[in-house]
Amino acid sequence: MIPRNFTVHTATTDLQNGTVTGFVGGVGRFGLRANGVEILQFIVGGLQGELSFTSLLNGAEIVFPTLFPGGRTQTIEPLACAMGLSETFGQPASVLPPPPFPPPGPVDLNTLEVHLSTPFSIRNLLRNTAPPEFGDALLDVLQSRDPGKPLHGNSKSTMVQRGAQLFGIDLVAFANRTVGGAMKAGGDGHDDNAINQTDRKLNCVGCHTPISKTGQSPADVGAEHLTNVWAPIFSDLLLHHMPVINGERQTTNGLPRNVVAISRLATRASHKGDDGAKDEDRDGDPGRAKGRVFDTFDLKRNFADDTFSNSKASAEGSGFRTAPLMGLGRIGAPFLHDARVYLSRDTVKSTPAGTVTTNRELTNAPLVVHSLDDAILAAIELHDLPAPDNERTPKTPGAGCPVPQETINVTETAADVCPDYSSTTSQTNRSDSREVIRRFRELGSEDQQAVIEFLKQL
């Protein structure tokens, strides 16, 4: 449950005298930790954290030690500082009194904070922004006479349909709730969340719920577009335990783990996009990446991030809300909560991101992130700790459990990074999605690619 935690100033010249009102408490749905009840909380936080604007909803400044020596937490802006900015900013030095500037008159709150209408206008904008359209291949499947009937051949639509089914989606139910006019007046008898309850396959839908129906919208603008509509958000909006590597959290010097470079052989074949061009071709590298060894920036497997505030709700360091997947294919990388899975033109040909990947044929094979396909595969892999090495682990550079060979301030072993599934460490440090990822790793490379192709259509 989320407590009230926002301060609203009273209309007074004494900025230290505020009235704590707060937003409505309740179950969190928004934010990485699901620690927000209202979208407005995150708009106000973004205005402050990203743009440095405070508002009447939250006048607490982020205290930097260089600005306010001794400061460690957020606090109301010192009165002298606020009044000085309000009354003296922009005036010529000739008319200003000698410093420190005494307050020349009452503080105008409107000059101190962003106008109250701004966060509410941004909220209206976000609420009424439609999700991106699905890709053409997925629309071809959903608009067919029977979306659940297996397609044949090697078309993109065939692969996308296969990927959706492996994801655990009831395509008939999903089509009825997303394609205009397909739903019967009395319902269709299928699962409301478009989950294939007969066979969930990988069971990605266990957390990434394909579609949900909204209730009565409280919006004062656009409520008719938001009330009782099907929203393909692909999330249950709940907290889940993600993978933990204590060696990366508990460094010997108390500082963050050093960036580790691991030489890896690029072995994953390039995949063609919708226009038939290979991903590497788009960057001027005509498919030469495969077979080259790169010094990759190793993607950390630890998700427990104690730098986030746990003062709100009950999320622990490894608890993250299921990220909505809508728009994933339209927006692309970077992925995950801290954008660790990235694609950068500055590094993709020299020092790209890298990790390992497992399928039915290979265990912990090198994965060099050169394309959107690679990035999606890496993001899926990082949902859990790697599999333990076995006889299918290749001997190529960068293959095997990704334990850093040279570290200064951490001590990590294969037992930490790739614990055996039957070990106590595995049960504690692997994520809630360990069984889903285990099933994904038992797929052949073609079926794994089918899941990726489906995700690119969202």
N, C-alpha and C positions, 0 to 999 in steps of 0.2 A: 504494500500500500504506500502511496505517495503522500507525504505531509505537505502542509502549506509552507512555502518557503520564499515568497517574494515580498519585498518591501515597497510600499507606495508612499511617497512624500506627502505630507500635509501642506497646504498652501501657506507657508510661513517662510520668513527670511532665515530661520534657524534650520539649516539642512540636517542637523544632527537629530532633530525632533521629527521622526517619521512614524507612520502608522503601519503596523504589520497587518496586512489583509490576506495575501496569498491567493492562489488559485484553488479550485475545487480539488480536494484530495480524492484518491481512488486508485484503481489498478492502472499501472503505467502501460503505455502502448508505444510511445515515441522515444527515439534516441537509441544509442548503442546498448544502453543498459535497461531499456524500457522504463526509464525513470521520469517520464513525462506523461501527464494526463492530457494536456492541452497543447495544440500546435503553437499557440501563442508563446508558450514558455521557450520554445526553441527559436522562434523569431526574435524574441527579446535577447536571448543568449547569443544569437548570430550577429545581431546589430552591435552588441557589445564586444564579443570575442573576435569577430572578423572585421568590423568597421570602426570599432572603438566608440560607438555611440551608446550612451545610456538613455534611459527613458523614465517617465514617471512610474512605469511599472517596475523598474529596477534601477535605482540610482547608485548602486554599489559599484565603485570603480575597481578594476583589477589593479592591485597594488604591486608595483614593481619596486624593488629595493632601491634602484637608482633614483626614483622619483620620490619615494617616501621611505627613507632609511628605517630599517627595522621592521618594515611591513612584511607580513607573511600570508595574510588572507585578504579576501575582499572586504572593503569597508566603504562607508559613506564618504564621499569626497570631502576633505577638510574645508570648512566654511570659508576661511581666508582665500584658499586656492580657487574655490568655486566662484566667490564674489569677485575676485580679481579677474578671472577669465570673463565673467559675465559683463563687468562694467568697463574694463580697460582694453579688452581685445580690439585691435584695429584703430585705436586712437593714437594721434601723434604724441611723441614723447614730450613735446613742449607743454601739453595741457595736463600731463599726468603728474600726480604728486610724487615725491621721492619715495623709493621703495623702503620698506614693504608697503604696498599700496593699501591704504585704509579703504574700507568700503564706502564709496561715495553716495550710496543710496540703497533702496530696497533691491533685493535680488529678484530678477525676472526669471521665473522658472522656465518659461518658454525659450529663453536664450541658453539655458543650461542643458536641456535635454531635447532629444528628437521629439517632434510633435506627436502627441498621443495617437493621432490618426494614422501615422505611418505603420506601426506594427499591425494594426487592424487591417489596413489596406493590403499589406503583404500577405496576411492570413487569407484574405478573400482571394487573392491571386493564386496562392498555392492550392486552396481548396477546389478552385474551379479550373485548374490546369488538367486537361485530359491526359490519360496515359498514352504512350506511343502506340501507333498501330502495329499489329503483328506483321512479321515478314510474309512475303508472297507465298512461300512454300507452305507455311503453316495455314495461311488463309485458304489455300487450295485444298488442304485436308479438311478443314472445318466446314467449308462450303460444299463439300461433296455430298452425294446422296446418303452415304453411310460412312461417317468419319472413322468408325471403329473397324471397318472392313479392311483387312490387310491389303496394302498396295503392293504391286509387283514391279520388278525392274530396278534400275539403278538411278532413278530420278532423285532430285533433292527432296521432293515431297515424300517419297518412300522412306528416305533416311530420317526425315523430321518426324514422320508418323511413328517410326520405330523408336526414336529417341523419346518421344512423348509417352509412349506406352511403357518403356523401361522406367521412366520417371515415376510412373504409377498413376497416370491420368486416365480417367474415363472420357474418351474423346467425344462420345455422343453427348454426354452431360455438359462437357466444356463448350462444345459447339452450340448447344441449345441456350447457353447462358452468355455467349459472347457474339454470336452471329444474329443480327437483327431478324426478328420474326420467326426464329426456329423453335422457340419454346411454346408448347401447347398451353392452352388456357388453364387447364387443370393440373399442370405440372407434367413431368415426364417419367416419374417413378425412379429416377436415377439419384445418386448421391448429390446433395446440394452443393458440396464443395468440389464436385467433379473428381472424386477419388475413386479409383477402381477397387472397390471393396472385395471383389472376387480374387484378384491377384495384383498386389501392389508392386510386384517386381522388385526394384531396388528400394522402394519405399522412401524416395526423396520427398514424396507428398506428406510423410509423417511430420515434417516441420514446415516445408515450403508448400503450404496449403494452396492449391491452384487458384481457387476463386471463393470469395465470400460475399455475402449480401449485407449491405449497409442497413442501418436502422433509420430512425427519424433524425434527420440532420438538424443541428441547432443553428446552422449558419443563417446569418441575416441577409446574405447575398448568395443567390444561386442554390438555395435549399432544394428547389424542385429538381435539380440535376444530380443531387447527392443523396436523396432519400430513397431507400428501397431499390438500390441498383446493384447489379453484380459487378464486383471489382476483382479483376484477375491480378491480385497483388503477389501471389506465390509466397505467402508468409503466414505463420500462425501468430505472429507478433508476441511470442512468448520467449522467455529466457531459456537458454540451453548451455550446458557445460561444454566448453571447448578444450582442445588439447593443451596439456601443461608439461613443460620441461623445466624442472626446478633448477637445473644447472644454468639455464639462461636467465632465470629470475634472480637467483641468489648469487650474484657475482662476487668475486673475492675482494674487490675494491669498492663495492657499493655503487659503481657506475654502470650505465647500460652496457650490454654485451657489444663487443667490437664487431664491426662489419667484417664478415669472413668471405674471402674469395676462394672458390673451389674450381679447379680446372675440370671441365666437363666436355665430353664428346657429344656434339649435336647429332642425334640418331633418329629423331622423329621426322618423318616425311612431311613435306609441305602439303597443305590442302588448298584446293582452289576455292575462291570466293564465288559469289553469285554471278560475277561477270566473267568467270573462267580464268582470271589471272591469279597466279600464286601470290601468297602474302609477301614473300621476299621480293617478288618482281616490283611491287608497289614502292619499295624503298631503294630500288636501283641495284639490288643484289640478286642476279638471275638464278635463284634456286641453288646457290653454292653453299648455303649455311650447313646443310646436312653433310656430316663427315668431317667437320672442322672442330678443333678443340678451342674452347673459350674459357677465359677466367671469369666465372660467373659470380655475381653477388648472391651469396647463398640466402635463400628465403627462409627466415626463421620459422620453425615449426611451433614454437610456444605461442599460445594465444592469451595466456594469463597476463593481463596488463593492469598492474596495481596503481598506475599513475592516474587512472580515472577515479573520480570521487565516488566513494561508496556510501556517502552520507545520505543519499536519497534511495528510497526503496531498500531492497535486500540483495541486490546483485553483488556477487563476489568477484574477485579478479578475473576468473575464467568464465563468468556468466555473460553471454551476449544474446541480444534479441535476434531472432531469425531475420536475416536481411531480406526485404522484398526483392524479387527478381524481375518485376515488370520493368521493361525498358533496358534490360541488360544488353541485349544485342544491338540496340540503337546507340547506347552510350559507350559501351566497351570499357576497357581497362582505364584506370587502375581498379583492382578489386580488393575486397576484405576491409575490415574496419579501419585499418591504418594505411590503406593503399599500398600494402607491401608487394602485391603482385602487379607489376607495372610494365609498360612498354614505353621506352624512351628512345627517340631517334639519336640522342647523344651517346647512348651506350649499347644499343641493340646489335651493332656490328663489332663491338670490341669487348665490352664487359656487361653482357645482359644479365637479367635475373636468372636464377637457376635453382632447381631442386631435383628430386627423383620421382619417378612414377612407376606404378605397378599395374600389369594386366595379366591375362591368362598365360601369356607366353613369357613374360619377363617380370622379375621382381626388382624393384628399386633401380630401374634403368635411368640413365641421365635424362633430365628434362631441361632443355635450354629454351627460355621464353623468347621466341622470335616473332610470334604472330598472335593474333587474337585467340586462335584455337589453343595455342600453347598456354596462354594466360588463363583461359577458362579451365583447362585441364589442371593447371597448377593450383588454381583456387579450389577446385574440387578436392585435389589431393590434400591440401592443407586443412581440410575439415577434420582430419585426424592425423595422428602420428604415423610415420611410415611403417610398412610391414617389416617383420624381421627378415634379414637376408636368408636365402636358401639356395638350393642348387640351380635355380633359374636366374640368380643374380649374375649379370654379365661382368666381364673383367675389364671392360672399357673404362677410360678415364672418367671419374666422377660418378661411377655406378656404386651401388651399395649404400648402406645406412649413412646418411649425410652427417657424420661426426667430424667437426673441424679438426684438422691435423695440427694446426698451430693456433693456440689461443693464449691470451695474456691474463685475462681476468675471469675465466670460467673453466669449469671442469665438467665436461660432458662425455658420456660413454654411450656405447650402442644400447646398453640397458636403459638409459634415459631417453634416447631419441627414438629407438625402435624396439620398445619392450615386447616380449612375447605375449601373444594374446591371452595366454593362460596365467600370466604372472599377476601378482598383486599390484605392481606398478602399472600394469596395463589397465587394470580396472579403475585405478585412481586417476591416471594421467591421460588415458585416451578419452575422446570426447563422447558426447551423447550420440553422435552420428557414426560411431565406430562400426556398427553392423551394416549400415548403409554403404559406407566406404569399402568395407570388406567385400560386400556384394559387387560393388563397382569394380574393384580390382580383380574379381573373378571373371569379368567380361573379357571378350576378345577386343583387340584394338578397334575393330570396325564398329562394334556395338558401343564402345566408349565414344567413338567419334559421332555416332548417331545421337547420343545424349548432348554432345557439344553442339551439333547442328541444330537441335531443337532449341537449346538455350539461346542461340544466336538469333532465333526468330522472335523472341520475346521483346 
